[in-house]
């Protein structure tokens, strides 16, 4: 049972709620501070990060174009212009977009601090041997999250933008994309990929609680592979290289999750020495 920091007594349910409230307050303050920093550099963020995948000179397009030319694959990335324009149709559209994008950037930047707050919250319920792993937990979880964000930004997002921008039902229709729609794709993609890359950490805790086992994951491995392949086929052009570029990292994550679950299933229960 967790102890009260002030007098060493056992914490009640209300004490836990109070701790949770302050966790949320501190995390929110951290997000706002990082968001203010991001707002200061908003011009750089929009021009060089958010709108960069809209340009044909974006790194991903150049690499895929070189691969396509070298191995005689699909040439859909070898373009001089991505055919759509971004527009804002409301009076406060650009201001509100700037503010909410800065907050999203603040969330991403403050992620390691939020993890640290979460660790402090669950720490009293852990075994003594597990409390020593705080640095490893925060580092590995943050690393996976940022790798997922980069994966979404440099792979999933440009692949999606290129596909959707060139998808056409008729030459009559012109692509003038609303600013909110474009930003929604960017935010959803990078944050979702960041969370998907947390799969090994999530499996670690689920296996520790006995909710998920390695045998369960192995049993449904084929279905997981099918889902991964469908996702890769939807967001990539119809060539093997693009689809494998998306598929392989996701399969590696799933297989790593199986190994973690297998190890946790074999780990003997330790006595809780929290007192």
Buried (B, 14 or more C-beta within 10 A) or exposed (E): EBBEEEEEEEBEEEBBEEBEEEBEEBBBEBBBBBBEEBBEEBEEBBEEBBBBBBEBEBEBBEBBBEBBEEEEBBEBBBBEEBEBEBEBEEEEBEEBBBBBBBBBBBBBBBBBBBBBBBBBBEEBEBEEEBEEEBEEBBEBBBEBBBBBBBBBBBBBBBBBBBBBBBEEEEEEEEBEBBBBEBBEBBBBBBBBBBBBBBBBBBBBEBBBEEEBBBEBBBEEBEEBBEEBBEBBBEBBBEBEBBBEBBBEBBBEBBBBBBEBBBEBBEEEEEEEEBE
